[in-house]
């Protein structure tokens, strides 16, 4: 496994692999890897000749400086996990390498970026688009792999690929969960053992809500999920929206869309966690 920190070196290696007719798969990450990331790497390996992963904590997508400062960083552990998983190339640049000068590009994702995460984290998706578009250009892969847990991010990236007319195919992989049901996230490492146990109520409540969704109105179901999670004093729902899975716009009746997803953000102490559940597809 090669660990590369310079863009020129990465491009040179990728160019050589492509000359040999090899397909390139890409898994972008911010490090602090867990089994969810590794599942992306495994699918990438199964579908491509060469697997590239990036580790880069992107400053432009954080609208909270403390969140950026506290984001877990475990590079040596990450490298070992990727080596064991069979990754071929790890691109792990410094901030100055990725941003030799400020990236002033402004993307317009319309209503995709004004709801949910976009509403509570202004500028977040523009930062995501800046770094992912840079990485796509550098790696020039045939496919790129993302987890379904970041549901809104995936929608934004797909839109960005359309806008930039990029040739990369976006492959969305199922959310990987801990034994408790809690969605795997690098941020889980910031939870105390007690908080981690209590955070499992998020997924438990979402999965339970699916069993009786047909018996309740959309509004009543939303209220019940929020009330049930907030009943645990360690948890506080920031938002829970039931949306059209294609447009991300809120729905008010189960007949409003053929693809319906519930998306949630919850604070467990100071740690912000997201998850989602599909009600109809």
C-alpha positions as a LaTeX table, in Angstrom:
\begin{tabular}{lrrr}
\hline
Residue & $x$ (\AA) & $y$ (\AA) & $z$ (\AA) \\
\hline
Unk1 & 0.00 & 0.00 & 0.00 \\
Unk2 & 1.37 & 3.39 & $-1.03$ \\
Unk3 & 0.81 & 6.44 & 1.20 \\
Unk4 & 0.99 & 9.65 & $-0.80$ \\
Unk5 & 0.79 & 13.26 & 0.38 \\
Unk6 & 1.46 & 15.18 & $-2.84$ \\
Unk7 & $-1.08$ & 15.75 & $-5.62$ \\
Unk8 & 1.55 & 15.42 & $-8.39$ \\
Unk9 & 2.66 & 12.02 & $-7.09$ \\
Unk10 & $-0.94$ & 10.82 & $-6.87$ \\
Unk11 & $-1.75$ & 11.90 & $-10.41$ \\
Unk12 & 1.40 & 10.25 & $-11.77$ \\
Unk13 & 0.55 & 6.89 & $-10.17$ \\
Unk14 & $-3.09$ & 7.02 & $-11.27$ \\
Unk15 & $-2.00$ & 7.89 & $-14.82$ \\
Unk16 & 0.28 & 4.83 & $-14.93$ \\
Unk17 & $-2.51$ & 2.56 & $-13.68$ \\
Unk18 & $-4.91$ & 3.90 & $-16.30$ \\
Unk19 & $-2.34$ & 3.38 & $-19.07$ \\
Unk20 & $-2.38$ & $-0.29$ & $-18.06$ \\
Unk21 & $-6.15$ & $-0.29$ & $-18.57$ \\
Unk22 & $-6.98$ & $-0.61$ & $-14.87$ \\
Unk23 & $-10.22$ & 0.69 & $-13.34$ \\
Unk24 & $-9.89$ & 3.05 & $-10.40$ \\
Unk25 & $-12.22$ & 3.15 & $-7.42$ \\
Unk26 & $-12.14$ & 5.91 & $-4.80$ \\
Unk27 & $-13.26$ & 6.12 & $-1.16$ \\
Unk28 & $-12.97$ & 9.67 & 0.23 \\
Unk29 & $-12.81$ & 9.88 & 4.05 \\
Unk30 & $-11.91$ & 12.28 & 6.83 \\
Unk31 & $-10.10$ & 9.53 & 8.72 \\
Unk32 & $-10.96$ & 8.17 & 12.18 \\
Unk33 & $-11.95$ & 5.08 & 10.24 \\
Unk34 & $-14.41$ & 2.43 & 11.37 \\
Unk35 & $-16.00$ & $-0.67$ & 9.88 \\
Unk36 & $-18.42$ & 1.49 & 7.87 \\
Unk37 & $-15.52$ & 3.01 & 5.95 \\
Unk38 & $-13.92$ & $-0.40$ & 5.53 \\
Unk39 & $-17.15$ & $-1.76$ & 4.02 \\
Unk40 & $-16.83$ & 0.96 & 1.35 \\
Unk41 & $-13.23$ & $-0.06$ & 0.71 \\
Unk42 & $-14.27$ & $-3.71$ & 0.40 \\
Unk43 & $-16.99$ & $-2.92$ & $-2.13$ \\
Unk44 & $-14.58$ & $-0.68$ & $-4.00$ \\
Unk45 & $-12.02$ & $-3.51$ & $-4.18$ \\
Unk46 & $-14.65$ & $-5.91$ & $-5.45$ \\
Unk47 & $-15.61$ & $-3.61$ & $-8.32$ \\
Unk48 & $-12.28$ & $-2.05$ & $-9.37$ \\
Unk49 & $-8.69$ & $-3.00$ & $-10.15$ \\
Unk50 & $-7.18$ & $-0.25$ & $-7.99$ \\
Unk51 & $-8.61$ & 1.10 & $-4.73$ \\
Unk52 & $-7.70$ & 4.62 & $-3.62$ \\
Unk53 & $-8.75$ & 6.08 & $-0.25$ \\
Unk54 & $-8.19$ & 9.63 & 0.92 \\
Unk55 & $-7.78$ & 10.84 & 4.49 \\
Unk56 & $-8.29$ & 14.56 & 4.81 \\
Unk57 & $-10.15$ & 16.56 & 7.46 \\
Unk58 & $-11.51$ & 19.31 & 5.25 \\
Unk59 & $-11.63$ & 22.69 & 7.04 \\
Unk60 & $-13.98$ & 24.38 & 4.57 \\
Unk61 & $-16.96$ & 22.19 & 5.49 \\
Unk62 & $-16.87$ & 22.99 & 9.21 \\
Unk63 & $-18.93$ & 25.98 & 10.28 \\
Unk64 & $-17.90$ & 25.41 & 13.91 \\
Unk65 & $-14.18$ & 25.85 & 14.66 \\
Unk66 & $-14.44$ & 23.74 & 17.81 \\
Unk67 & $-15.97$ & 20.91 & 15.80 \\
Unk68 & $-13.00$ & 21.04 & 13.42 \\
Unk69 & $-10.54$ & 21.17 & 16.32 \\
Unk70 & $-12.16$ & 18.23 & 18.12 \\
Unk71 & $-12.72$ & 16.03 & 15.09 \\
Unk72 & $-10.96$ & 12.71 & 15.85 \\
Unk73 & $-7.66$ & 12.12 & 14.04 \\
Unk74 & $-6.06$ & 8.67 & 14.11 \\
Unk75 & $-3.79$ & 8.47 & 11.03 \\
Unk76 & $-1.57$ & 5.52 & 12.03 \\
Unk77 & $-4.57$ & 3.40 & 13.02 \\
Unk78 & $-6.31$ & 4.43 & 9.78 \\
Unk79 & $-3.33$ & 3.39 & 7.63 \\
Unk80 & $-3.22$ & $-0.02$ & 9.29 \\
Unk81 & $-6.97$ & $-0.57$ & 8.81 \\
Unk82 & $-6.69$ & 0.35 & 5.13 \\
Unk83 & $-3.64$ & $-1.89$ & 4.66 \\
Unk84 & $-5.47$ & $-4.86$ & 6.17 \\
Unk85 & $-8.52$ & $-4.09$ & 4.01 \\
Unk86 & $-6.39$ & $-4.30$ & 0.87 \\
Unk87 & $-6.38$ & $-0.64$ & $-0.12$ \\
Unk88 & $-3.77$ & 0.11 & $-2.80$ \\
Unk89 & $-3.21$ & 3.85 & $-2.44$ \\
Unk90 & $-3.86$ & 6.27 & 0.43 \\
Unk91 & $-3.86$ & 9.97 & $-0.36$ \\
Unk92 & $-3.26$ & 11.89 & 2.86 \\
Unk93 & $-2.42$ & 15.53 & 2.06 \\
Unk94 & $-1.82$ & 18.53 & 4.31 \\
Unk95 & $-4.22$ & 21.49 & 4.18 \\
Unk96 & $-1.70$ & 23.62 & 2.26 \\
Unk97 & $-1.46$ & 20.94 & $-0.42$ \\
Unk98 & $-5.23$ & 20.88 & $-0.94$ \\
Unk99 & $-5.69$ & 24.63 & $-0.58$ \\
Unk100 & $-2.53$ & 26.45 & $-1.73$ \\
Unk101 & $-4.88$ & 29.42 & $-2.01$ \\
Unk102 & $-8.45$ & 29.92 & $-0.73$ \\
Unk103 & $-11.16$ & 28.15 & $-2.70$ \\
Unk104 & $-13.70$ & 30.86 & $-3.47$ \\
Unk105 & $-15.99$ & 28.73 & $-5.65$ \\
Unk106 & $-19.68$ & 28.92 & $-4.80$ \\
Unk107 & $-21.90$ & 26.01 & $-5.73$ \\
Unk108 & $-25.67$ & 26.27 & $-6.07$ \\
Unk109 & $-27.56$ & 23.16 & $-5.06$ \\
Unk110 & $-30.93$ & 24.88 & $-4.83$ \\
Unk111 & $-33.33$ & 23.43 & $-2.27$ \\
Unk112 & $-31.08$ & 20.38 & $-1.72$ \\
Unk113 & $-28.80$ & 22.52 & 0.46 \\
Unk114 & $-31.32$ & 24.72 & 2.27 \\
Unk115 & $-33.01$ & 22.01 & 4.34 \\
Unk116 & $-31.88$ & 19.80 & 7.25 \\
Unk117 & $-28.06$ & 19.80 & 7.38 \\
Unk118 & $-27.92$ & 22.85 & 5.12 \\
Unk119 & $-30.27$ & 24.76 & 7.36 \\
Unk120 & $-28.36$ & 24.05 & 10.56 \\
Unk121 & $-24.84$ & 24.03 & 9.08 \\
Unk122 & $-24.72$ & 26.97 & 6.64 \\
Unk123 & $-21.88$ & 26.69 & 4.14 \\
Unk124 & $-21.28$ & 23.04 & 4.99 \\
Unk125 & $-22.26$ & 21.60 & 1.61 \\
Unk126 & $-20.34$ & 24.24 & $-0.31$ \\
Unk127 & $-17.25$ & 23.12 & 1.60 \\
Unk128 & $-18.05$ & 19.47 & 0.88 \\
Unk129 & $-18.42$ & 20.24 & $-2.83$ \\
Unk130 & $-15.14$ & 22.17 & $-2.86$ \\
Unk131 & $-13.09$ & 19.33 & $-1.44$ \\
Unk132 & $-14.89$ & 16.44 & $-3.18$ \\
Unk133 & $-14.65$ & 18.13 & $-6.58$ \\
Unk134 & $-10.92$ & 18.67 & $-5.98$ \\
Unk135 & $-10.46$ & 15.05 & $-4.97$ \\
Unk136 & $-12.44$ & 13.79 & $-7.96$ \\
Unk137 & $-10.19$ & 15.83 & $-10.24$ \\
Unk138 & $-7.02$ & 14.53 & $-8.55$ \\
Unk139 & $-7.96$ & 10.85 & $-8.35$ \\
Unk140 & $-9.89$ & 10.77 & $-11.64$ \\
Unk141 & $-11.58$ & 7.52 & $-10.64$ \\
Unk142 & $-14.20$ & 5.53 & $-12.51$ \\
Unk143 & $-16.29$ & 5.08 & $-9.35$ \\
Unk144 & $-16.53$ & 6.76 & $-5.93$ \\
Unk145 & $-18.08$ & 5.20 & $-2.84$ \\
Unk146 & $-20.19$ & 6.89 & $-0.16$ \\
Unk147 & $-22.25$ & 5.66 & 2.78 \\
Unk148 & $-26.02$ & 6.07 & 2.86 \\
Unk149 & $-25.81$ & 7.41 & 6.43 \\
Unk150 & $-24.83$ & 10.78 & 4.94 \\
Unk151 & $-28.04$ & 10.81 & 2.91 \\
Unk152 & $-28.21$ & 14.51 & 2.13 \\
Unk153 & $-24.49$ & 14.69 & 1.35 \\
Unk154 & $-24.90$ & 11.93 & $-1.23$ \\
Unk155 & $-27.74$ & 13.84 & $-2.91$ \\
Unk156 & $-25.59$ & 16.99 & $-3.05$ \\
Unk157 & $-22.57$ & 15.13 & $-4.46$ \\
Unk158 & $-24.70$ & 13.49 & $-7.15$ \\
Unk159 & $-26.00$ & 16.94 & $-8.09$ \\
Unk160 & $-22.44$ & 18.32 & $-8.15$ \\
Unk161 & $-21.33$ & 15.50 & $-10.48$ \\
Unk162 & $-24.17$ & 16.45 & $-12.85$ \\
Unk163 & $-23.28$ & 20.15 & $-12.71$ \\
Unk164 & $-19.59$ & 19.53 & $-13.39$ \\
Unk165 & $-20.38$ & 16.82 & $-15.96$ \\
Unk166 & $-17.91$ & 14.56 & $-14.21$ \\
Unk167 & $-17.53$ & 11.02 & $-15.50$ \\
Unk168 & $-17.31$ & 9.41 & $-12.06$ \\
Unk169 & $-20.09$ & 7.01 & $-11.04$ \\
Unk170 & $-21.36$ & 7.52 & $-7.47$ \\
Unk171 & $-21.92$ & 4.23 & $-5.65$ \\
Unk172 & $-24.03$ & 4.43 & $-2.48$ \\
Unk173 & $-23.48$ & 1.73 & 0.13 \\
Unk174 & $-25.77$ & 0.74 & 3.04 \\
Unk175 & $-25.30$ & 2.24 & 6.49 \\
Unk176 & $-23.18$ & 0.06 & 8.78 \\
Unk177 & $-24.36$ & $-0.09$ & 12.38 \\
Unk178 & $-22.93$ & $-1.01$ & 15.74 \\
Unk179 & $-24.41$ & $-4.01$ & 17.54 \\
Unk180 & $-26.72$ & $-1.63$ & 19.39 \\
Unk181 & $-28.07$ & $-0.24$ & 16.09 \\
Unk182 & $-26.23$ & 3.08 & 16.40 \\
Unk183 & $-25.04$ & 4.18 & 12.95 \\
Unk184 & $-21.26$ & 3.90 & 12.65 \\
Unk185 & $-19.66$ & 7.33 & 12.71 \\
Unk186 & $-16.23$ & 8.76 & 13.44 \\
Unk187 & $-17.98$ & 11.04 & 15.91 \\
Unk188 & $-19.01$ & 8.01 & 17.98 \\
Unk189 & $-15.42$ & 8.00 & 19.25 \\
Unk190 & $-16.17$ & 11.27 & 21.04 \\
Unk191 & $-18.98$ & 9.66 & 23.07 \\
Unk192 & $-18.42$ & 8.28 & 26.55 \\
Unk193 & $-19.43$ & 4.60 & 27.01 \\
Unk194 & $-22.57$ & 5.79 & 28.83 \\
Unk195 & $-23.46$ & 8.25 & 26.04 \\
Unk196 & $-22.84$ & 5.63 & 23.38 \\
Unk197 & $-25.34$ & 3.33 & 25.05 \\
Unk198 & $-27.96$ & 6.08 & 25.27 \\
Unk199 & $-27.36$ & 7.17 & 21.65 \\
Unk200 & $-28.60$ & 3.76 & 20.51 \\
Unk201 & $-32.13$ & 5.07 & 21.24 \\
Unk202 & $-31.90$ & 7.10 & 18.00 \\
Unk203 & $-31.85$ & 4.11 & 15.66 \\
Unk204 & $-34.13$ & 2.08 & 17.91 \\
Unk205 & $-36.79$ & 4.80 & 17.70 \\
Unk206 & $-36.39$ & 5.17 & 13.93 \\
Unk207 & $-36.75$ & 1.44 & 13.29 \\
Unk208 & $-39.77$ & 1.21 & 15.60 \\
Unk209 & $-41.41$ & 4.15 & 13.83 \\
Unk210 & $-41.30$ & 2.27 & 10.55 \\
Unk211 & $-43.49$ & $-0.51$ & 11.97 \\
Unk212 & $-46.41$ & 1.81 & 12.67 \\
Unk213 & $-45.91$ & 4.51 & 10.03 \\
Unk214 & $-48.91$ & 3.27 & 8.04 \\
Unk215 & $-51.18$ & 3.81 & 11.04 \\
Unk216 & $-50.19$ & 7.44 & 11.70 \\
Unk217 & $-50.11$ & 10.70 & 9.80 \\
Unk218 & $-46.70$ & 12.08 & 8.80 \\
Unk219 & $-47.03$ & 14.88 & 11.34 \\
Unk220 & $-48.03$ & 12.57 & 14.19 \\
Unk221 & $-45.14$ & 10.21 & 13.43 \\
Unk222 & $-42.66$ & 13.09 & 13.41 \\
Unk223 & $-43.94$ & 14.33 & 16.76 \\
Unk224 & $-43.76$ & 10.88 & 18.29 \\
Unk225 & $-40.17$ & 10.22 & 17.17 \\
Unk226 & $-39.00$ & 13.60 & 18.49 \\
Unk227 & $-40.85$ & 13.18 & 21.77 \\
Unk228 & $-39.55$ & 9.65 & 22.31 \\
Unk229 & $-35.90$ & 10.61 & 21.74 \\
Unk230 & $-36.10$ & 13.83 & 23.73 \\
Unk231 & $-37.53$ & 11.86 & 26.65 \\
Unk232 & $-33.96$ & 10.65 & 27.20 \\
Unk233 & $-32.28$ & 13.58 & 28.98 \\
Unk234 & $-28.90$ & 12.84 & 27.34 \\
Unk235 & $-30.39$ & 13.36 & 23.86 \\
Unk236 & $-31.77$ & 16.43 & 22.09 \\
Unk237 & $-33.24$ & 16.30 & 18.57 \\
Unk238 & $-32.05$ & 19.14 & 16.37 \\
Unk239 & $-34.34$ & 18.14 & 13.51 \\
Unk240 & $-36.33$ & 15.18 & 12.27 \\
Unk241 & $-37.74$ & 15.55 & 8.78 \\
Unk242 & $-39.73$ & 13.13 & 6.66 \\
Unk243 & $-38.86$ & 13.94 & 3.07 \\
Unk244 & $-39.11$ & 12.95 & $-0.56$ \\
Unk245 & $-35.98$ & 10.83 & $-1.00$ \\
Unk246 & $-35.22$ & 12.41 & $-4.38$ \\
Unk247 & $-35.83$ & 16.12 & $-3.73$ \\
Unk248 & $-35.26$ & 16.16 & 0.08 \\
Unk249 & $-38.33$ & 18.36 & 0.44 \\
Unk250 & $-40.66$ & 17.72 & 3.37 \\
Unk251 & $-43.77$ & 15.68 & 2.71 \\
Unk252 & $-47.02$ & 15.97 & 4.63 \\
Unk253 & $-48.87$ & 12.86 & 3.47 \\
Unk254 & $-47.58$ & 9.36 & 2.78 \\
Unk255 & $-49.01$ & 9.63 & $-0.75$ \\
Unk256 & $-46.87$ & 12.70 & $-1.55$ \\
Unk257 & $-43.90$ & 10.67 & $-2.83$ \\
Unk258 & $-42.98$ & 7.15 & $-3.93$ \\
Unk259 & $-39.62$ & 7.32 & $-2.12$ \\
Unk260 & $-39.81$ & 8.57 & 1.49 \\
Unk261 & $-36.97$ & 8.92 & 3.99 \\
Unk262 & $-36.80$ & 10.14 & 7.57 \\
Unk263 & $-33.62$ & 12.12 & 8.34 \\
Unk264 & $-32.55$ & 13.06 & 11.85 \\
Unk265 & $-29.84$ & 14.97 & 13.71 \\
Unk266 & $-29.49$ & 14.51 & 17.46 \\
Unk267 & $-27.11$ & 15.92 & 20.04 \\
Unk268 & $-25.83$ & 13.40 & 22.55 \\
Unk269 & $-24.15$ & 15.69 & 25.02 \\
Unk270 & $-21.97$ & 17.87 & 22.79 \\
Unk271 & $-21.65$ & 15.29 & 20.02 \\
Unk272 & $-23.90$ & 15.71 & 16.98 \\
Unk273 & $-25.09$ & 12.48 & 15.35 \\
Unk274 & $-27.09$ & 11.92 & 12.16 \\
Unk275 & $-29.08$ & 8.96 & 10.87 \\
Unk276 & $-31.89$ & 8.16 & 8.46 \\
Unk277 & $-34.50$ & 5.52 & 7.74 \\
Unk278 & $-36.41$ & 4.63 & 4.58 \\
Unk279 & $-40.19$ & 4.46 & 4.99 \\
Unk280 & $-41.15$ & 3.87 & 1.38 \\
Unk281 & $-39.26$ & 2.96 & $-1.78$ \\
\hline
\end{tabular}
